[in-house]
Amino acid sequence: MSLWAAWCERGDREAIAAVVASLDGEGKVLFAQSADVLRRMAAGSAPGELGVVVGPVGHGVSDVNLAAALARDGRARQVVLAVRGVSGSLRSRAARAGVDLVVDLAEVDEVDEAPDEEPVPALVAGPASGEPLASLPELAAEPAPATVPHGAAPAAASGRAPVLALCSGRGGVGKTTLATSLAAIAARWGLSVGLLDLDLSCGNAHAAFGLPAGTDLARLCGDEGGSADLLARLFVTAAPGVALAGPCARP
């Protein structure tokens, strides 16, 4: 289980929990009561222990400035800015400030709630003590908001995400380099990307992201069949915003 901290308007907690669920199916969300508490939580954590999400805020420090400050602090595992009406200039400004990912909550709002999904645990953090997170006292849980399924990306207006296929009759022409680069760039734009390596003899998309191995698509032919649950488990996080599956355990 990985830990996330977030700060946003109370009415946006459900949407922020959905963002965390799409990025990290094992994540637990702690909602800070102020921007200052969120920064103290990050400062009191071990480097890389905590991912942070800055959502829409209606007063005080601006959301992009808070995300930039957290990125500059350098303690968070990942800094995500989640607001509505994301513009190209905002994405550019956030990228220059070191923010890892920008998510447009207007797209998340379009996703229908999945009633059968397990909710992401959502807690509220009060004033931080500056101690490591592992030593903080137990926090009272609030009702957990509904979330989108693990690995699911916000739906496009048409209800389907665009699919790009890169293929060639011979190897060594740059398919993997181009596919992984496109995935990384799209994720930096704030998109949730599913990358599928179908080179079943020499696939190595995982190596482009520094992963030791891919996942075994041959399991889809086993007893579990091609269930959506199995397919979700075959995707692993390759980079912020990029989920990767394939090619197979043996050529």
Secondary structure, DSSP 8 states (H G I E B T S, - for coil): -EEEEEE--GGGHHHHHHHHHHH-TTEEEEEESSHHHHHHHHHTS-TTTEEEEE---SSSS-HHHHHHHHHHHT--SEEEEEESS--HHHHHHHHHTT--EEEEHHHHTTS---TTS----EEEE-S--SS-GGGS----B--------TT-----TTSS--------SSSSSSHHHHHHHHHHHHHHTT--EEEE---TTT--HHHHTT-S----GGGGGSTTTT-HHHHHHH-EEEETTEEEE---S--
